[in-house]
């Protein structure tokens, strides 16, 4: 149900590198979303040139407009009722949010904090360790559509390969990468998922 106040996830994806960040908010209030947008900007390891949002009031408001203008960030939006304009986000909503959090309803600040602990771990797992392919081109042959994809790579490797990102940033990311323990990371992710599942079950009682 969408009645009352419930926790939502803000999902941000860079199209060029596929680097993604997620943050939980207590609700869709513009002030909450705006705070988490600034937090995500702080976490992304490269400069943001533009923001392309959907048409919700949590994005289309004076807070974000003034912020982008002051910070020289291009601010655009998708077309109303055209969900495909946000296809890169829709992919991450499924592969990261739904696959790792599920469809449970959360309502409290305690659950927001726990969700953000999970997203802190998932940002490392997905950006440094999880490869994906990118659609390079598609060609129609009658009724068939032939799609050509790039070689599978992680967002981390795409950042390292980019000529637009500073060497200092790449060195910092490499330092993080060499310290990662995938097994321990998955164990921590699993423990938080169990907690969130128990919260969701308690809410239904």
Secondary structure, 3 states (H helix, E strand, C coil): CCCCCCCEEEEEECCCCCCEEEEEECCCCHHHHHHHHHHHHHHCCCCCCEEEECCCCCCCCHHHHHHHHHCCCEEEECCCCCHHHHHHHHHHHHHHHHHHHCCCCCCCHHHHHHHHHHHHHHHHHHHHHCCECCEEEEEEECCEEEEEECCCECHHHHHHHCCCCCHHHHHHHHHHHCCCCHHHHHHHHHHHHHHHHHHHHHHHC
